[in-house]
Amino acid sequence: METTKKKTPMPLIAGILAITAGGLKLFLVLGLIALGFFAIAPPEITEIGPLTLFLGSVIPLVILVTLAIVGGIFAIQRKRFGLALTGAIAALLPFSLLGLASIILLAISKEEFE
């Protein structure tokens, strides 16, 4: 006799929260890019160029945005729990209540994943 897994909306909500947090971080990245066009490095910083400072702040955020959105998609599909959880953790960083809620909902609904 087959037992069917109980499906709750928790992974769906967790995925939506992770994607939303990733989208908000995407706006932050776009703002930093726009600011990068107008910002000038302070004169005290001579060894590190403005481009290095800019890339050092944007590239990690782009990685977090990508992980959060991809993890949210896998959470909605209820596939690859590890990647979904990685995306929720990326949505949490640096700190987001949406990411925290996503992690909690994913942890509760772990048995629903393939």
C-alpha positions in Angstrom: 0.0 0.0 0.0 1.5 3.3 -1.1 1.5 6.2 1.3 1.1 9.6 -0.2 3.1 12.5 1.0 1.1 15.3 2.6 1.6 18.5 0.6 1.4 21.7 2.4 1.9 25.2 1.0 5.0 25.8 3.1 7.6 25.1 0.4 5.6 27.3 -2.0 5.6 30.2 0.5 9.3 29.6 1.4 10.2 29.8 -2.3 8.2 33.0 -2.9 9.8 34.6 0.2 13.3 33.6 -1.1 12.6 35.0 -4.6 11.2 38.2 -3.1 14.2 38.6 -0.9 16.5 38.0 -3.9 14.5 40.5 -6.0 14.9 43.1 -3.3 18.6 42.5 -3.2 18.6 42.9 -7.0 17.3 46.4 -6.6 20.2 47.0 -4.1 22.7 45.7 -6.8 21.1 48.0 -9.4 21.3 50.9 -7.0 25.0 50.2 -6.3 25.7 50.0 -10.0 24.0 53.4 -10.6 25.8 54.8 -7.6 29.1 53.4 -9.0 28.8 55.6 -12.0 28.6 58.7 -9.9 30.8 57.8 -6.9 34.4 58.8 -6.6 36.8 57.0 -4.2 38.0 59.1 -1.3 41.5 60.5 -1.7 42.8 58.4 1.2 42.3 55.3 -0.7 45.2 55.3 -3.2 46.2 51.6 -3.3 42.7 50.3 -4.1 41.0 51.8 -7.1 37.3 52.7 -7.2 36.6 49.9 -9.6 38.0 47.3 -7.2 35.9 48.7 -4.4 32.8 48.7 -6.7 33.4 45.1 -7.9 34.1 43.9 -4.4 30.7 45.0 -3.2 28.6 44.2 -6.3 29.9 40.7 -7.2 29.1 39.0 -3.9 25.6 40.6 -4.0 25.0 39.3 -7.5 26.0 35.8 -6.3 23.5 36.0 -3.4 20.8 37.2 -5.7 21.3 34.4 -8.1 21.4 31.8 -5.3 18.3 33.2 -3.6 16.2 33.2 -6.8 17.4 29.7 -8.0 16.8 28.3 -4.5 13.4 29.8 -4.4 12.5 28.2 -7.7 13.6 24.8 -6.4 11.6 25.3 -3.2 8.5 26.0 -5.3 9.1 22.8 -7.3 9.9 20.8 -4.1 13.1 19.5 -5.6 16.7 19.4 -4.3 16.2 20.4 -0.7 19.9 21.3 -0.3 19.8 23.8 -3.1 16.5 25.3 -1.9 18.0 25.7 1.6 21.1 27.3 0.2 18.9 29.8 -1.6 17.0 30.5 1.6 20.3 31.1 3.4 21.5 33.4 0.6 18.1 35.2 0.9 18.9 35.7 4.6 22.3 37.3 4.0 23.3 40.0 5.1 20.0 40.0 7.1 16.5 39.7 5.9 13.3 38.7 7.7 12.0 37.2 4.5 15.1 35.0 4.3 14.7 33.9 7.9 11.0 33.0 7.4 12.0 31.1 4.2 14.6 29.0 6.2 12.1 28.2 8.9 9.4 27.1 6.5 11.9 25.0 4.5 13.2 23.3 7.6 9.6 22.4 8.7 8.7 21.0 5.3 11.9 19.1 4.6 10.0 15.7 4.1 8.0 17.1 1.2 11.1 17.3 -1.1 12.1 14.7 -3.5 
